[in-house]
Amino acid sequence: MSNKGWFEGFAIGYPSSNNALEATNGIIKSLYTFRERLPVGEFLSVLENDIIHQLSRERNTDDPITSQNAKAFANVPSINLSLWTSTYHWIKEEREVIIMKNNDEKNAFY
């Protein structure tokens, strides 16, 4: 196996991609650095004066200008009743657990 542990269920409970981080990185590159490599000092200046100021303002719920469209952070997961119900029914099903050994590791499949 060339990419050991590279599948969706390998780290249950953790994101399988870094799409949100890459999207933010793309915005920084296109809006603030114009996809040019900046010297460290110049980048730190852009970071301090532009990037942090703008991104912080987008998240500020107290700012009268941006509060209506603020990008709120999720502090707790939002799970609706439908998902709880389907999860409960899935757990109650009689499912066979298949355990496979691969190089001294055990992987469970449901």
C-alpha positions in Angstrom: 0.0 0.0 0.0 1.7 3.2 -1.1 -0.3 5.7 1.0 -0.7 3.8 4.3 -3.8 5.0 6.1 -5.1 7.1 3.2 -8.9 6.6 3.2 -11.9 8.4 4.5 -12.4 6.3 7.7 -8.8 6.3 8.8 -9.1 9.1 11.4 -12.7 9.1 12.5 -13.9 12.4 13.9 -11.3 14.4 12.0 -11.7 16.3 8.6 -10.5 14.2 5.7 -9.4 17.3 3.8 -8.2 20.8 4.4 -10.5 22.5 1.9 -11.4 25.4 4.2 -7.8 26.2 4.9 -6.9 25.9 1.2 -9.8 28.2 0.3 -8.6 30.8 2.8 -5.1 30.4 1.5 -6.4 31.0 -2.1 -8.2 34.2 -1.0 -5.0 35.5 0.7 -3.0 34.8 -2.5 -5.4 36.4 -4.9 -6.6 39.4 -2.9 -3.5 40.4 -0.9 -0.3 39.1 -2.6 -1.6 39.0 -6.2 0.0 35.5 -6.5 3.4 37.1 -6.3 6.1 35.9 -3.8 6.7 38.8 -1.4 9.8 39.4 0.7 9.2 38.4 4.3 9.2 42.0 5.6 6.7 43.1 2.9 4.5 40.1 3.5 4.4 40.8 7.3 3.4 44.3 6.6 0.6 43.2 4.3 -0.4 40.6 6.9 -0.6 43.1 9.7 -2.2 46.0 7.8 -4.6 44.2 5.4 -5.1 40.5 6.0 -5.6 40.4 9.8 -7.6 43.6 9.8 -10.0 42.4 7.1 -10.4 38.8 8.2 -10.9 39.9 11.8 -13.6 42.4 10.8 -15.4 39.7 8.8 -15.8 37.7 12.0 -16.6 40.6 14.4 -20.3 40.3 15.4 -20.0 43.6 17.3 -19.0 45.7 14.3 -22.0 47.7 13.1 -20.8 47.5 9.5 -20.1 43.8 9.2 -22.3 42.4 12.0 -25.2 41.6 9.7 -23.1 39.4 7.4 -20.6 38.3 10.0 -19.0 34.8 9.5 -19.6 33.3 12.9 -17.4 30.5 14.2 -19.1 27.3 15.2 -18.4 26.5 18.8 -20.5 23.4 18.9 -21.6 21.1 16.2 -25.1 21.6 14.9 -26.9 18.2 14.7 -30.6 18.3 13.8 -33.2 15.9 15.1 -33.3 14.0 11.7 -29.6 13.2 11.9 -29.9 12.1 15.6 -32.9 9.9 14.7 -31.1 8.2 11.7 -28.0 7.7 13.8 -30.0 6.0 16.5 -31.7 3.7 14.0 -28.3 2.8 12.4 -26.8 2.0 15.8 -29.8 -0.3 16.7 -29.4 -2.3 13.5 -27.7 -5.7 13.8 -24.6 -5.2 11.8 -21.7 -7.5 11.4 -18.3 -6.0 12.3 -15.5 -7.1 10.0 -12.0 -6.8 11.4 -9.1 -7.0 9.0 -5.4 -7.2 10.1 -2.9 -5.4 7.9 0.7 -5.3 9.1 0.0 -5.5 12.8 -2.9 -3.0 12.6 -6.6 -3.8 12.9 -9.2 -1.9 10.9 -12.9 -2.3 11.7 -15.5 -2.0 9.0 -19.3 -1.8 9.7 
